Amino acid sequence: MLKFTVLISRPSPNLWVRCACLLSACVLLVIVSIIGFNQHFDTKYLYVAGLSWWEGSNAYDPNVASRLGANQSLGSFFYPPQIAPLCLFLGAFPWTQAKVVMTLINGISAGVLAYFSVLLVKQPQMKRLRVKGSGAVWFIPAIVLANPFTLNIIVLGQTTLIVAAALVGGWYYAYRDKWVLSGILIAISTIKPQLSLLVILWFLLERRWRILAVAAVTTLIFCLVPMAISGPIEVFFDWFATLGKHKTIFANVLGTGGVFSLQDLFYAAGIKVPPLLPLGIILTGLLWWYRSRLIIDDVIGLLMAIALLFGLAHHYDLVALAPMVAAFWRHVHNRPQVTWISLGLLFTMLFPRNLVMVFIHNNLLLQYRIFLLLIMTIWLLVMSLAENHPNPV
C-alpha cells in the first residue's frame, strides 16, 4: 500500500497530475466495487448475524446461522457483540441492497482513513514537523483508495477499513484533546480486537482514563441488543466459545497463504512457535518507555506494524499501515537520496502476491512481505528516534 512513497520525495508541481492520480484511484475503486459485487464473502456473516439479532435469536448459535443462510462449513461468526449496530443495519435491508450498503460503508471508511492520514502530515502533534506543500492532500488519498488491499477488502466486504479508520482517527483526536471523539472511535475499532488491542494498551499505559471510559461505555451501548437477547454475561461467553474454532478455519490456518504474521513465517521455515502476541505486548511497553524520544504520530504506524507482525492478521489487513504512509511522508519528503530505496521496498510490498507465486514456490520466500514490513518498521523507528525531540507525555 505504500508503493507511491517515491511521490513523497518528488511530488509533481503539476496540478493536473495530482488530480489525475486521485481521480484514477477513485475510478479504480468504483470499477472494482462493481466487479466484485457478487462476492462479499464476509458481508454474508455480518448480514446473517444481523438477521439473527433482528428476530431475537443468538447470532453465535450455528443452528440459527445455518437456518438464516450462513455456510457453517466455511466458519462461524467470530466478531465480538459490539459489532451489533453494523450487523443490525445491514440486516435491515434485503441481501442485494445490504451488499451495496457495505460497499458504501467501506468506501467511506477508506476516505476517512485517507483523511486522517493526511491530517497526521498537515496537522502533526508537533507543529514544527508540519509538512508544507499540497502533495500529501492528493497522493495519500490516492494511495489509500487505490491500494490493492483496500480493493480486496471492499470485494470481500471485510471490516478492516472501518477499524483502521477508527483507530487512526481515535489516535489523532487523543493527542488533540478531543477525548470524547477519540473514545467513540476506539470503541468502534474494538470490533477487530486483534488490530485495536495494542492501541488500547498504549492508552492504558498513558493513563488516558477519560478516553478509555468513553470507549468502554460506548462499547457496552453497542452490545445492548445482543446482551438483551442472550444475557449481559452469557453473550460474551458465547463469543469466547467461538474463538477456539477461529484458527481452524481454512483462511486462518498457518501455512495456507492468507495468514500474515511472524508466527506464519516461522511455520514456513519449519519452526513451530507459540502465538507471539505476548512479545508484541512487550514491544509496545518498550515503545511507551522510550516515548519521549519518539514522534508521537509515528507511534500509531509502529503499533499497527507490531499488531500485524506479532498477532493474527491477513494480507488485506496491511491496509491498516496507512499511518505509515504519513510517517514516511513526513520523514523522507525532502530527502531524495532515499527515494529509490523506499521505492524498491514499498513497490515489492505492494506487488500482487499471486503473480509472485507463479515464479516462486518456496513457502519461506513467499513470506517476503513480512521481511519487508520488518525492515520498514525498524527504519521508521530509527528515523523517529533520530529526531530526538521530547514529546509531551
Secondary structure as a PSIPRED ss2 file (coil, helix, strand):
# PSIPRED VFORMAT (PSIPRED V4.0)

   1 M C   1.000  0.000  0.000
   2 L C   1.000  0.000  0.000
   3 K C   1.000  0.000  0.000
   4 F C   1.000  0.000  0.000
   5 T H   0.000  1.000  0.000
   6 V H   0.000  1.000  0.000
   7 L H   0.000  1.000  0.000
   8 I H   0.000  1.000  0.000
   9 S H   0.000  1.000  0.000
  10 R C   1.000  0.000  0.000
  11 P C   1.000  0.000  0.000
  12 S C   1.000  0.000  0.000
  13 P C   1.000  0.000  0.000
  14 N C   1.000  0.000  0.000
  15 L H   0.000  1.000  0.000
  16 W H   0.000  1.000  0.000
  17 V H   0.000  1.000  0.000
  18 R H   0.000  1.000  0.000
  19 C H   0.000  1.000  0.000
  20 A H   0.000  1.000  0.000
  21 C H   0.000  1.000  0.000
  22 L H   0.000  1.000  0.000
  23 L H   0.000  1.000  0.000
  24 S H   0.000  1.000  0.000
  25 A H   0.000  1.000  0.000
  26 C H   0.000  1.000  0.000
  27 V H   0.000  1.000  0.000
  28 L H   0.000  1.000  0.000
  29 L H   0.000  1.000  0.000
  30 V H   0.000  1.000  0.000
  31 I H   0.000  1.000  0.000
  32 V H   0.000  1.000  0.000
  33 S H   0.000  1.000  0.000
  34 I H   0.000  1.000  0.000
  35 I H   0.000  1.000  0.000
  36 G C   1.000  0.000  0.000
  37 F C   1.000  0.000  0.000
  38 N C   1.000  0.000  0.000
  39 Q C   1.000  0.000  0.000
  40 H C   1.000  0.000  0.000
  41 F H   0.000  1.000  0.000
  42 D H   0.000  1.000  0.000
  43 T H   0.000  1.000  0.000
  44 K H   0.000  1.000  0.000
  45 Y H   0.000  1.000  0.000
  46 L H   0.000  1.000  0.000
  47 Y H   0.000  1.000  0.000
  48 V H   0.000  1.000  0.000
  49 A H   0.000  1.000  0.000
  50 G H   0.000  1.000  0.000
  51 L H   0.000  1.000  0.000
  52 S H   0.000  1.000  0.000
  53 W H   0.000  1.000  0.000
  54 W H   0.000  1.000  0.000
  55 E C   1.000  0.000  0.000
  56 G C   1.000  0.000  0.000
  57 S C   1.000  0.000  0.000
  58 N C   1.000  0.000  0.000
  59 A C   1.000  0.000  0.000
  60 Y C   1.000  0.000  0.000
  61 D C   1.000  0.000  0.000
  62 P H   0.000  1.000  0.000
  63 N H   0.000  1.000  0.000
  64 V H   0.000  1.000  0.000
  65 A H   0.000  1.000  0.000
  66 S H   0.000  1.000  0.000
  67 R H   0.000  1.000  0.000
  68 L C   1.000  0.000  0.000
  69 G C   1.000  0.000  0.000
  70 A C   1.000  0.000  0.000
  71 N C   1.000  0.000  0.000
  72 Q H   0.000  1.000  0.000
  73 S H   0.000  1.000  0.000
  74 L H   0.000  1.000  0.000
  75 G C   1.000  0.000  0.000
  76 S C   1.000  0.000  0.000
  77 F C   1.000  0.000  0.000
  78 F C   1.000  0.000  0.000
  79 Y C   1.000  0.000  0.000
  80 P C   1.000  0.000  0.000
  81 P H   0.000  1.000  0.000
  82 Q H   0.000  1.000  0.000
  83 I H   0.000  1.000  0.000
  84 A H   0.000  1.000  0.000
  85 P H   0.000  1.000  0.000
  86 L H   0.000  1.000  0.000
  87 C H   0.000  1.000  0.000
  88 L H   0.000  1.000  0.000
  89 F H   0.000  1.000  0.000
  90 L H   0.000  1.000  0.000
  91 G H   0.000  1.000  0.000
  92 A C   1.000  0.000  0.000
  93 F C   1.000  0.000  0.000
  94 P C   1.000  0.000  0.000
  95 W H   0.000  1.000  0.000
  96 T H   0.000  1.000  0.000
  97 Q H   0.000  1.000  0.000
  98 A H   0.000  1.000  0.000
  99 K H   0.000  1.000  0.000
 100 V H   0.000  1.000  0.000
 101 V H   0.000  1.000  0.000
 102 M H   0.000  1.000  0.000
 103 T H   0.000  1.000  0.000
 104 L H   0.000  1.000  0.000
 105 I H   0.000  1.000  0.000
 106 N H   0.000  1.000  0.000
 107 G H   0.000  1.000  0.000
 108 I H   0.000  1.000  0.000
 109 S H   0.000  1.000  0.000
 110 A H   0.000  1.000  0.000
 111 G H   0.000  1.000  0.000
 112 V H   0.000  1.000  0.000
 113 L H   0.000  1.000  0.000
 114 A H   0.000  1.000  0.000
 115 Y H   0.000  1.000  0.000
 116 F H   0.000  1.000  0.000
 117 S H   0.000  1.000  0.000
 118 V H   0.000  1.000  0.000
 119 L H   0.000  1.000  0.000
 120 L H   0.000  1.000  0.000
 121 V H   0.000  1.000  0.000
 122 K H   0.000  1.000  0.000
 123 Q C   1.000  0.000  0.000
 124 P C   1.000  0.000  0.000
 125 Q C   1.000  0.000  0.000
 126 M C   1.000  0.000  0.000
 127 K H   0.000  1.000  0.000
 128 R H   0.000  1.000  0.000
 129 L H   0.000  1.000  0.000
 130 R C   1.000  0.000  0.000
 131 V C   1.000  0.000  0.000
 132 K C   1.000  0.000  0.000
 133 G C   1.000  0.000  0.000
 134 S C   1.000  0.000  0.000
 135 G H   0.000  1.000  0.000
 136 A H   0.000  1.000  0.000
 137 V H   0.000  1.000  0.000
 138 W H   0.000  1.000  0.000
 139 F H   0.000  1.000  0.000
 140 I H   0.000  1.000  0.000
 141 P H   0.000  1.000  0.000
 142 A H   0.000  1.000  0.000
 143 I H   0.000  1.000  0.000
 144 V H   0.000  1.000  0.000
 145 L H   0.000  1.000  0.000
 146 A C   1.000  0.000  0.000
 147 N C   1.000  0.000  0.000
 148 P H   0.000  1.000  0.000
 149 F H   0.000  1.000  0.000
 150 T H   0.000  1.000  0.000
 151 L H   0.000  1.000  0.000
 152 N H   0.000  1.000  0.000
 153 I H   0.000  1.000  0.000
 154 I H   0.000  1.000  0.000
 155 V H   0.000  1.000  0.000
 156 L H   0.000  1.000  0.000
 157 G C   1.000  0.000  0.000
 158 Q C   1.000  0.000  0.000
 159 T C   1.000  0.000  0.000
 160 T H   0.000  1.000  0.000
 161 L H   0.000  1.000  0.000
 162 I H   0.000  1.000  0.000
 163 V H   0.000  1.000  0.000
 164 A H   0.000  1.000  0.000
 165 A H   0.000  1.000  0.000
 166 A H   0.000  1.000  0.000
 167 L H   0.000  1.000  0.000
 168 V H   0.000  1.000  0.000
 169 G H   0.000  1.000  0.000
 170 G H   0.000  1.000  0.000
 171 W H   0.000  1.000  0.000
 172 Y H   0.000  1.000  0.000
 173 Y H   0.000  1.000  0.000
 174 A H   0.000  1.000  0.000
 175 Y C   1.000  0.000  0.000
 176 R C   1.000  0.000  0.000
 177 D C   1.000  0.000  0.000
 178 K C   1.000  0.000  0.000
 179 W H   0.000  1.000  0.000
 180 V H   0.000  1.000  0.000
 181 L H   0.000  1.000  0.000
 182 S H   0.000  1.000  0.000
 183 G H   0.000  1.000  0.000
 184 I H   0.000  1.000  0.000
 185 L H   0.000  1.000  0.000
 186 I H   0.000  1.000  0.000
 187 A H   0.000  1.000  0.000
 188 I H   0.000  1.000  0.000
 189 S H   0.000  1.000  0.000
 190 T C   1.000  0.000  0.000
 191 I C   1.000  0.000  0.000
 192 K C   1.000  0.000  0.000
 193 P H   0.000  1.000  0.000
 194 Q H   0.000  1.000  0.000
 195 L H   0.000  1.000  0.000
 196 S H   0.000  1.000  0.000
 197 L H   0.000  1.000  0.000
 198 L H   0.000  1.000  0.000
 199 V H   0.000  1.000  0.000
 200 I H   0.000  1.000  0.000
 201 L H   0.000  1.000  0.000
 202 W H   0.000  1.000  0.000
 203 F H   0.000  1.000  0.000
 204 L H   0.000  1.000  0.000
 205 L H   0.000  1.000  0.000
 206 E C   1.000  0.000  0.000
 207 R C   1.000  0.000  0.000
 208 R C   1.000  0.000  0.000
 209 W H   0.000  1.000  0.000
 210 R H   0.000  1.000  0.000
 211 I H   0.000  1.000  0.000
 212 L H   0.000  1.000  0.000
 213 A H   0.000  1.000  0.000
 214 V H   0.000  1.000  0.000
 215 A H   0.000  1.000  0.000
 216 A H   0.000  1.000  0.000
 217 V H   0.000  1.000  0.000
 218 T H   0.000  1.000  0.000
 219 T H   0.000  1.000  0.000
 220 L H   0.000  1.000  0.000
 221 I H   0.000  1.000  0.000
 222 F H   0.000  1.000  0.000
 223 C C   1.000  0.000  0.000
 224 L H   0.000  1.000  0.000
 225 V H   0.000  1.000  0.000
 226 P H   0.000  1.000  0.000
 227 M H   0.000  1.000  0.000
 228 A H   0.000  1.000  0.000
 229 I H   0.000  1.000  0.000
 230 S H   0.000  1.000  0.000
 231 G C   1.000  0.000  0.000
 232 P C   1.000  0.000  0.000
 233 I C   1.000  0.000  0.000
 234 E H   0.000  1.000  0.000
 235 V H   0.000  1.000  0.000
 236 F H   0.000  1.000  0.000
 237 F H   0.000  1.000  0.000
 238 D H   0.000  1.000  0.000
 239 W H   0.000  1.000  0.000
 240 F H   0.000  1.000  0.000
 241 A H   0.000  1.000  0.000
 242 T H   0.000  1.000  0.000
 243 L H   0.000  1.000  0.000
 244 G H   0.000  1.000  0.000
 245 K H   0.000  1.000  0.000
 246 H H   0.000  1.000  0.000
 247 K C   1.000  0.000  0.000
 248 T C   1.000  0.000  0.000
 249 I C   1.000  0.000  0.000
 250 F H   0.000  1.000  0.000
 251 A H   0.000  1.000  0.000
 252 N H   0.000  1.000  0.000
 253 V C   1.000  0.000  0.000
 254 L C   1.000  0.000  0.000
 255 G C   1.000  0.000  0.000
 256 T C   1.000  0.000  0.000
 257 G C   1.000  0.000  0.000
 258 G C   1.000  0.000  0.000
 259 V E   0.000  0.000  1.000
 260 F E   0.000  0.000  1.000
 261 S C   1.000  0.000  0.000
 262 L H   0.000  1.000  0.000
 263 Q H   0.000  1.000  0.000
 264 D H   0.000  1.000  0.000
 265 L H   0.000  1.000  0.000
 266 F H   0.000  1.000  0.000
 267 Y H   0.000  1.000  0.000
 268 A H   0.000  1.000  0.000
 269 A C   1.000  0.000  0.000
 270 G C   1.000  0.000  0.000
 271 I C   1.000  0.000  0.000
 272 K C   1.000  0.000  0.000
 273 V C   1.000  0.000  0.000
 274 P C   1.000  0.000  0.000
 275 P C   1.000  0.000  0.000
 276 L C   1.000  0.000  0.000
 277 L H   0.000  1.000  0.000
 278 P H   0.000  1.000  0.000
 279 L H   0.000  1.000  0.000
 280 G H   0.000  1.000  0.000
 281 I H   0.000  1.000  0.000
 282 I H   0.000  1.000  0.000
 283 L H   0.000  1.000  0.000
 284 T H   0.000  1.000  0.000
 285 G H   0.000  1.000  0.000
 286 L H   0.000  1.000  0.000
 287 L H   0.000  1.000  0.000
 288 W H   0.000  1.000  0.000
 289 W H   0.000  1.000  0.000
 290 Y C   1.000  0.000  0.000
 291 R H   0.000  1.000  0.000
 292 S H   0.000  1.000  0.000
 293 R H   0.000  1.000  0.000
 294 L C   1.000  0.000  0.000
 295 I C   1.000  0.000  0.000
 296 I H   0.000  1.000  0.000
 297 D H   0.000  1.000  0.000
 298 D H   0.000  1.000  0.000
 299 V H   0.000  1.000  0.000
 300 I H   0.000  1.000  0.000
 301 G H   0.000  1.000  0.000
 302 L H   0.000  1.000  0.000
 303 L H   0.000  1.000  0.000
 304 M H   0.000  1.000  0.000
 305 A H   0.000  1.000  0.000
 306 I H   0.000  1.000  0.000
 307 A H   0.000  1.000  0.000
 308 L H   0.000  1.000  0.000
 309 L H   0.000  1.000  0.000
 310 F H   0.000  1.000  0.000
 311 G C   1.000  0.000  0.000
 312 L C   1.000  0.000  0.000
 313 A E   0.000  0.000  1.000
 314 H E   0.000  0.000  1.000
 315 H H   0.000  1.000  0.000
 316 Y H   0.000  1.000  0.000
 317 D H   0.000  1.000  0.000
 318 L H   0.000  1.000  0.000
 319 V H   0.000  1.000  0.000
 320 A H   0.000  1.000  0.000
 321 L H   0.000  1.000  0.000
 322 A H   0.000  1.000  0.000
 323 P H   0.000  1.000  0.000
 324 M H   0.000  1.000  0.000
 325 V H   0.000  1.000  0.000
 326 A H   0.000  1.000  0.000
 327 A H   0.000  1.000  0.000
 328 F H   0.000  1.000  0.000
 329 W H   0.000  1.000  0.000
 330 R H   0.000  1.000  0.000
 331 H H   0.000  1.000  0.000
 332 V H   0.000  1.000  0.000
 333 H C   1.000  0.000  0.000
 334 N C   1.000  0.000  0.000
 335 R C   1.000  0.000  0.000
 336 P H   0.000  1.000  0.000
 337 Q H   0.000  1.000  0.000
 338 V H   0.000  1.000  0.000
 339 T H   0.000  1.000  0.000
 340 W H   0.000  1.000  0.000
 341 I H   0.000  1.000  0.000
 342 S H   0.000  1.000  0.000
 343 L H   0.000  1.000  0.000
 344 G H   0.000  1.000  0.000
 345 L H   0.000  1.000  0.000
 346 L H   0.000  1.000  0.000
 347 F H   0.000  1.000  0.000
 348 T H   0.000  1.000  0.000
 349 M H   0.000  1.000  0.000
 350 L H   0.000  1.000  0.000
 351 F C   1.000  0.000  0.000
 352 P C   1.000  0.000  0.000
 353 R H   0.000  1.000  0.000
 354 N H   0.000  1.000  0.000
 355 L H   0.000  1.000  0.000
 356 V H   0.000  1.000  0.000
 357 M H   0.000  1.000  0.000
 358 V H   0.000  1.000  0.000
 359 F H   0.000  1.000  0.000
 360 I C   1.000  0.000  0.000
 361 H C   1.000  0.000  0.000
 362 N C   1.000  0.000  0.000
 363 N C   1.000  0.000  0.000
 364 L C   1.000  0.000  0.000
 365 L H   0.000  1.000  0.000
 366 L H   0.000  1.000  0.000
 367 Q H   0.000  1.000  0.000
 368 Y H   0.000  1.000  0.000
 369 R H   0.000  1.000  0.000
 370 I H   0.000  1.000  0.000
 371 F H   0.000  1.000  0.000
 372 L H   0.000  1.000  0.000
 373 L H   0.000  1.000  0.000
 374 L H   0.000  1.000  0.000
 375 I H   0.000  1.000  0.000
 376 M H   0.000  1.000  0.000
 377 T H   0.000  1.000  0.000
 378 I H   0.000  1.000  0.000
 379 W H   0.000  1.000  0.000
 380 L H   0.000  1.000  0.000
 381 L H   0.000  1.000  0.000
 382 V H   0.000  1.000  0.000
 383 M H   0.000  1.000  0.000
 384 S H   0.000  1.000  0.000
 385 L H   0.000  1.000  0.000
 386 A H   0.000  1.000  0.000
 387 E H   0.000  1.000  0.000
 388 N C   1.000  0.000  0.000
 389 H C   1.000  0.000  0.000
 390 P C   1.000  0.000  0.000
 391 N C   1.000  0.000  0.000
 392 P C   1.000  0.000  0.000
 393 V C   1.000  0.000  0.000
